[in-house]
Amino acid sequence: MSVARCLLAMALATGGLLSAVAVATEPPVGTGTPFPDTIPAERLTAAFWIDRAAACDTVLLDAAAVSRQNAAVLAAGPGLHDLARLPERLSRDEVLALITGVAAGNKALPVVADPTAAVPDLETLVARDAIPAEVAPRFALAVRRADLRTFPTDLPGRAKPTDTDIDRFQESALFPGTPVAILHTSADGRYAFVVAPHYAAWVAGAALAEGERTTVLGFAGSQPRRVVTGPTARVVVAPPAGAAEEIVVDMGVSLPEVTDWPLGQPLAGQGTLAATVVRFPSRGADGKLVLPPALLPRGADSHPGPLPASRANLLRQAFKFLGERYCWGHRGGGRDCSGFVGECYRSLGLVIPRNSRDQAACTASFGRTAVAPHADREARLKLLGALEPGDLVHVPGHVMMVIGHDGGGPWIIHDSHAATVRGPDGRPRRLPTNSVVISPLEPLLRDDGRSVVEAVTVVQRYLPPSPAR
C-alpha cells in the first residue's frame, strides 16, 4: 500500500529511560530521510509489532499495582482532580480560578450559522457575578458522551473563518459513568461548569444526572465490572420510565455488572442469554440519578474488568482505532492525539492526564526524559531507539505512541490532523491525514522542513520496562 495513500486514507498516530541527552552547540537540521514508498499490509496489524518485541505479552502491573500507580498519577497531575478529596465548600475565588483557567488564552470567536443572527455574549453566559461567596459542590454522573466546552455554548469557536475542522471551544468529552462535581450554572441554565477527574470545563446539563456524593463517587468502585475494550459498543438501557434506548459507549467505559439477574427474565423486551446485564447511569424525569439495568451484548468487544497491563494489550487497543477520523477535543464522536492515547491506557485501567502537555509533564510515570532543545541528532536517535511499544513521544502540541522498531528507527501510531513528509521534488509536502495512522518516525517533518526527531521534547513511559530490558 502506498504510504501517501495510507496517510491520506487513514490516520497517523505518533526501570527508567535514558538519563541524559547530549547538547549540541547549534540546532540540528533535517537530514531529508526519505519516506518509504510502501507500507506492507502486515505492518498495519498489532500482531506484526507484538511478534517483534521481546516479552511484549508480559503483564507488567497487577490490579493492586495499577491502583497504586493511578493514585500516584492522580496526586502528581497535572490536569487531574481527585473528587474524593474535594472539600465540602469552595470559595468564590477558587471556582472563578477554574472557570478562568479553562478559557485562558483562548482568542477564538463564536460562529453562528446565520451571519445575520446575533452572537451571544459569552461573559454574560458565564455569569461570574452569580457565583456566591461559598459554593457547595453538587455531584452527578454523565449519562451519555458529552462535549466539555471552554464556554457554556455549543457554537463553534474559530481562530479564523477558514479553520472549519477545529472548534477551539472544544476541550474534551465526558463518557457515561464519569463522576463530576457541579460548581456553577450558566446564565441560561443550559450548561454546568464541572470538575471531572480528567478535566474542568462546561458541559450541557442534560448530559448529567445528579445524585448523592457517596452514590456518585461509589459508582466507579462497584464490583464486578465490565470494561468496553472495542472502539465503541452499544448498550441497551431500560430506564424506569420511557422506552428503552440504545446508547453508544467508548473504549475504556467501565460499568458495574449485575450478576444475579434471573436468566429467564427479559430486560427491555429482550432476553439476557446473549448479553451481560450492567448498571447504567440515567437521568430521571426530575434530573436525578437512577441506575437501571442495561444490556451489553456478549458479541461486543468487552472484558471483565480492565485488560491485563501488558504492552501487547496496549498495542492491540491502539490498532483498533486505525483509520478513525481525527476529531479535535473528542468533538464529533472521535478522538484527538492525546485522547486516543488516554483511551488506550484507560482500557488497561491506567489513568494518565488528558492533554498532551500534561501527559508529558507528569512526574509519576515509570520513566520520563526531557530532551534538551539543542540535543544533537545522534543522542536523540539513541534515546528513541531505547523506547518500547506503548512509550510516548512528545513534540510541541502533539503526542505519538511507539509501536516498535524497524529499519533502524522507531515506528509510531498517532491521531493526526496532518503530516508533513518530503515529496519527490525534495520539498516538504503537507498531507491532511485527519485520522489515526502508523508510520516510521524518523522521516516525518515539521512544517519548516526540519525533522520531527529534532522537535522531540519529552519521552514518557507509563508502563514499567519489560523484564527483557
C-alpha positions in Angstrom: 0.0 0.0 0.0 1.4 3.4 -0.9 2.3 5.3 2.2 0.9 8.6 0.8 -2.4 6.8 0.1 -2.3 5.2 3.6 -1.8 8.6 5.2 -4.5 10.2 3.1 -7.0 7.4 3.8 -6.2 6.6 7.4 -4.6 8.2 10.4 -1.0 8.9 11.7 -0.6 8.3 15.5 2.8 9.4 16.9 13.0 0.9 35.5 13.5 4.4 33.6 14.6 5.8 30.3 18.0 7.2 29.3 19.1 9.6 31.9 20.6 12.4 29.8 20.8 13.7 26.3 23.9 15.4 24.9 23.6 19.1 23.9 24.9 20.4 20.6 26.1 24.0 20.2 23.9 24.6 17.1 20.4 23.5 16.3 20.4 20.4 14.0 18.9 20.5 10.6 16.7 17.9 8.9 18.5 15.1 7.1 16.0 14.6 4.4 15.4 11.0 5.3 13.1 9.7 2.5 9.6 8.5 3.4 9.1 4.8 2.4 7.3 4.2 -0.9 5.1 1.4 0.6 3.9 0.0 3.9 3.4 -3.8 3.8 -0.1 -4.7 4.8 1.2 -6.9 7.7 2.7 -3.8 9.4 -0.8 -2.4 9.7 -1.6 -5.0 12.3 -0.8 -5.1 16.0 0.3 -8.7 15.7 3.3 -7.8 13.5 4.7 -5.4 16.1 3.9 -7.7 19.1 5.8 -10.5 17.5 8.8 -8.3 17.0 9.0 -7.1 20.6 10.6 -9.1 23.4 8.3 -10.1 26.3 5.5 -7.9 24.9 2.7 -10.1 26.4 4.2 -9.9 29.9 1.8 -8.4 32.4 3.7 -5.6 34.0 1.3 -4.4 36.6 -1.3 -6.4 38.6 -4.5 -4.9 39.9 -3.0 -3.6 43.1 -0.1 -2.1 41.3 -2.4 -0.4 38.8 -4.3 1.1 41.8 -1.1 2.4 43.3 0.0 3.9 40.0 -3.3 5.6 39.5 -3.1 7.1 42.9 0.4 8.4 42.2 -0.6 9.9 38.9 -3.8 11.5 40.3 -1.7 13.1 43.1 1.0 14.3 40.7 -1.3 15.5 38.0 -1.2 17.9 36.2 -4.7 18.5 35.0 -6.3 15.7 37.1 -8.7 16.1 40.0 -9.4 13.7 42.9 -13.1 14.3 43.5 -12.9 12.2 46.8 -10.7 15.0 48.2 -12.9 17.9 47.0 -13.9 19.9 50.1 -17.5 20.4 51.2 -17.2 24.1 50.3 -15.1 26.1 47.8 -14.6 29.8 47.8 -15.8 32.0 45.0 -12.2 32.7 44.1 -11.5 29.0 43.8 -14.4 28.5 41.4 -13.5 31.6 39.4 -9.9 30.4 39.1 -11.1 27.1 37.5 -13.6 28.9 35.1 -11.0 31.5 34.1 -8.2 28.9 33.8 -10.1 26.8 31.1 -10.6 29.9 29.0 -7.2 31.4 29.5 -5.5 32.4 26.2 -8.4 31.3 24.1 -8.9 34.1 21.5 -11.3 32.2 19.2 -14.6 33.8 18.3 -18.0 32.1 18.3 -19.5 31.5 14.9 -23.2 31.4 14.1 -24.6 29.5 11.2 -26.7 32.5 10.1 -24.4 35.5 9.7 -27.3 37.9 10.4 -28.1 36.3 13.7 -26.9 37.8 17.0 -23.8 36.3 18.6 -24.4 35.6 22.3 -22.1 37.4 24.8 -20.0 34.6 26.3 -19.3 36.6 29.5 -23.0 37.1 30.1 -23.5 33.3 29.8 -20.7 32.6 32.2 -22.5 34.7 34.9 -19.5 35.2 37.1 -21.4 37.7 39.3 -23.9 34.9 40.2 -21.2 32.8 41.9 -21.8 33.0 45.7 -19.1 33.6 48.3 -19.1 29.9 49.0 -20.0 27.1 46.7 -21.2 23.6 47.8 -20.4 21.2 45.0 -23.2 19.0 43.7 -22.4 15.6 42.3 -23.5 13.9 39.2 -22.7 11.1 36.7 -22.6 11.6 33.0 -25.4 9.7 31.3 -24.1 10.0 27.7 -21.0 11.1 25.9 -21.0 14.9 26.1 -18.7 17.7 25.0 -16.6 19.6 27.5 -16.6 23.2 26.4 -14.4 26.3 27.1 -17.6 28.4 27.4 -21.2 27.5 28.0 -22.2 27.3 24.4 -22.4 24.8 21.6 -21.4 27.4 19.0 -18.0 26.6 17.5 -15.1 28.8 18.2 -12.9 29.7 15.2 -9.4 31.1 15.3 -10.0 32.1 11.7 -13.1 31.7 9.5 -11.4 29.1 7.3 -10.4 26.9 10.3 -13.6 24.8 10.0 -12.1 21.5 11.1 -11.1 22.6 14.6 -13.6 24.0 17.1 -11.4 26.0 19.6 -14.1 25.9 22.2 -14.0 22.1 22.4 -11.9 20.9 25.3 -12.6 17.2 25.7 -15.5 14.9 26.4 -17.3 13.2 29.3 -18.2 9.5 29.0 -21.2 7.7 30.6 -20.4 6.9 34.2 -17.9 9.7 34.6 -18.4 11.4 38.0 -18.3 15.2 38.2 -18.7 17.9 40.7 -21.0 20.8 39.6 -19.7 24.2 40.7 -21.7 26.7 38.7 -24.6 27.1 36.1 -24.7 29.3 33.1 -27.0 32.3 32.9 -29.4 30.4 30.6 -29.4 27.3 32.8 -28.3 25.1 29.9 -24.7 24.4 30.9 -23.0 23.3 34.1 -19.4 24.1 35.0 -18.0 20.8 36.3 -14.8 19.3 37.7 -14.3 15.8 36.3 -11.4 13.5 37.2 -9.6 14.5 34.0 -10.8 18.0 33.3 -12.7 21.1 34.4 -15.0 22.8 31.8 -18.6 23.4 30.8 -21.0 20.6 29.8 -24.6 20.5 28.8 -26.7 20.0 32.0 -29.0 17.5 30.2 -26.0 15.1 30.0 -25.8 14.8 33.8 -27.8 13.1 36.4 -27.4 14.4 40.0 -27.1 12.1 42.9 -25.7 11.9 46.4 -22.0 12.4 46.7 -21.4 8.8 48.1 -23.6 7.3 45.3 -21.8 9.2 42.5 -18.3 8.6 43.8 -19.1 5.0 44.7 -20.3 4.1 41.2 -16.8 3.6 39.9 -15.9 1.2 42.8 -18.8 -1.2 42.4 -17.6 -4.7 41.6 -17.5 -6.7 39.5 -17.2 -4.6 36.4 -17.3 -4.9 32.6 -15.0 -2.7 30.5 -15.6 -1.7 26.9 -12.5 -2.7 25.0 -13.6 -2.1 21.5 -13.6 1.4 19.9 -17.3 1.6 20.8 -20.1 -0.7 21.9 -23.9 -0.2 22.0 -25.7 -0.6 25.3 -29.5 -1.0 25.6 -30.7 0.9 28.6 -34.1 0.3 30.2 -35.0 3.4 32.3 -37.8 3.2 34.9 -40.0 5.3 32.7 -40.0 5.7 28.9 -38.8 3.5 26.1 -35.6 1.5 26.0 -32.7 3.4 24.5 -29.5 2.2 22.7 -26.5 4.3 23.8 -23.1 4.2 22.2 -20.2 3.9 24.7 -16.5 4.3 24.0 -13.3 2.3 24.8 -12.5 2.3 28.5 -16.0 2.9 29.8 -16.5 0.7 32.8 -19.9 -0.4 34.1 -20.9 -2.5 37.2 -22.1 -6.0 36.3 -25.4 -7.4 37.6 -24.6 -11.0 38.5 -27.9 -12.1 39.9 -30.3 -11.2 37.1 -32.6 -14.2 36.5 -31.8 -15.8 33.2 -35.5 -16.2 32.2 -36.4 -12.6 33.0 -36.3 -10.4 29.9 -35.0 -6.8 30.0 -36.2 -4.1 27.7 -38.2 -6.8 25.9 -35.0 -8.7 25.2 -33.7 -12.0 26.6 -30.5 -11.8 28.6 -28.8 -15.0 27.5 -26.8 -13.2 24.8 -25.9 -10.2 26.9 -24.2 -9.1 30.1 -26.5 -7.2 32.4 -24.9 -4.0 33.7 -25.9 -0.9 35.6 -26.0 2.3 33.5 -26.4 5.8 34.8 -29.6 7.5 33.6 -31.4 10.8 34.2 -34.8 10.6 35.8 -37.7 12.9 35.0 -36.6 15.2 37.8 -33.0 15.2 36.6 -31.9 12.9 39.4 -29.6 9.9 39.1 -31.1 6.4 38.6 -29.1 3.3 37.8 -31.3 1.0 35.8 -30.2 -2.3 34.3 -28.8 -2.3 30.8 -27.7 -4.9 28.2 -24.2 -5.1 26.9 -24.2 -7.6 24.0 -21.8 -10.5 24.5 -20.7 -10.0 21.0 -19.4 -6.6 21.9 -15.7 -6.2 22.4 -15.6 -6.0 26.3 -13.7 -7.6 29.1 -14.4 -8.5 32.8 -12.5 -5.6 34.4 -9.6 -3.8 32.7 -7.4 -5.7 30.3 -4.1 -7.0 31.8 -1.5 -4.3 31.8 0.9 -5.5 29.0 2.5 -3.7 26.1 0.8 -6.2 23.7 -2.6 -5.3 25.0 -1.8 -1.6 24.7 -0.8 -2.2 21.0 -4.0 -4.2 20.3 -6.1 -1.4 21.7 -4.3 1.3 19.7 -4.7 -0.6 16.4 -8.4 -0.9 16.9 -8.6 2.9 16.2 -6.5 2.7 13.0 -8.3 4.8 10.3 -10.7 6.5 12.7 -11.2 10.2 11.7 -9.3 12.8 13.8 -11.6 14.9 16.0 -10.2 17.9 17.9 -11.0 17.6 21.6 -13.2 14.5 21.0 -15.7 16.6 19.0 -17.9 14.6 16.7 -17.6 11.2 18.3 -13.9 10.7 17.6 -10.6 11.5 19.4 -7.6 13.7 19.1 -3.9 12.7 19.7 -3.9 12.8 23.5 -7.5 11.4 23.8 -6.5 8.5 21.6 -3.5 7.7 23.8 -5.6 8.1 27.0 -8.4 5.8 25.9 -5.9 3.0 25.1 -4.4 3.3 28.5 -7.8 3.6 30.2 -8.8 0.2 28.8 -5.9 -1.3 30.8 -7.3 0.5 33.9 -4.5 3.1 33.9 -5.1 6.8 34.4 -3.0 9.4 32.6 -3.6 13.2 32.1 -5.9 14.2 29.4 -3.9 16.8 27.4 -0.6 16.1 25.6 1.2 18.9 27.5 0.1 17.4 30.9 0.9 13.8 29.8 4.4 15.0 29.0 4.8 16.9 32.3 3.6 14.1 34.6 6.3 13.1 37.1 4.6 9.9 38.3 5.3 7.8 35.2 7.8 4.9 35.1 10.4 7.0 33.3 10.4 10.5 31.9 13.2 12.1 29.9 13.2 15.7 28.9 15.2 16.4 25.8 17.4 19.5 25.7 16.3 21.9 22.9 19.6 21.6 21.0 20.3 18.0 21.7 22.2 16.5 18.7 20.5 14.1 16.4 22.7 11.1 17.3 21.7 11.5 21.0 18.0 11.8 20.1 18.1 8.7 18.0 19.8 6.8 20.7 17.1 7.9 23.2 14.3 6.9 20.7 16.0 3.6 20.0 15.6 2.6 23.7 11.8 3.1 23.7 9.4 0.1 23.9 6.0 -0.4 22.4 3.5 1.9 24.2 6.0 4.5 25.2 5.0 8.1 24.3 7.0 10.6 22.2 6.1 14.3 22.7 6.6 17.2 20.4 5.1 20.6 20.9 1.3 20.2 20.8 1.3 16.5 19.8 1.9 13.0 21.2 2.7 9.7 19.5 2.9 6.1 20.7 5.8 3.9 19.8 4.7 0.6 18.2 8.2 -0.9 17.6 11.4 -0.6 15.7 12.3 -1.5 12.1 14.8 -0.2 9.6 16.9 1.4 12.3 14.3 3.6 13.9 11.0 3.7 15.8 7.6 3.4 14.2 4.7 5.2 15.8 0.9 5.3 15.8 -0.9 8.5 16.4 -4.1 10.5 15.8 -3.0 13.3 13.5 -4.7 16.2 11.9 -1.9 16.5 9.2 1.5 15.2 8.4 4.5 16.6 6.6 6.8 14.5 4.5 9.4 15.2 1.8 7.9 15.0 -1.7 9.5 13.6 -4.9 11.0 17.1 -5.5 12.7 17.1 -2.1 10.4 19.8 -0.7 8.2 19.4 2.4 4.7 18.2 1.4 1.8 18.5 3.9 -0.7 15.7 3.9 -4.2 16.2 5.5 -4.2 12.8 7.3 -7.1 13.6 9.6 -7.1 10.1 11.2 -5.1 7.5 13.2 -2.2 6.2 11.2 1.1 4.4 11.6 4.5 5.4 10.1 8.2 5.4 10.7 9.0 8.4 12.9 12.4 9.5 11.5 11.2 10.7 8.0 8.4 12.9 9.4 9.0 16.6 9.1 7.8 19.7 10.8 6.2 22.5 8.7 9.6 24.2 8.4 11.1 21.2 6.8 13.2 20.1 9.8 12.9 16.5 11.1 10.3 15.7 13.8 13.1 13.9 15.6 14.7 17.3 16.2 11.4 18.6 17.8 11.0 15.9 20.4 10.7 17.5 23.8 9.9 14.6 26.2 9.6 10.8 26.1 7.3 9.2 28.6 6.9 5.6 29.9 3.5 4.9 31.5 4.2 1.2 31.8 7.2 -0.3 33.6 10.1 -1.5 31.3 9.7 -5.1 30.1 11.7 -7.7 32.0 13.8 -8.4 28.9 15.2 -4.9 29.3 
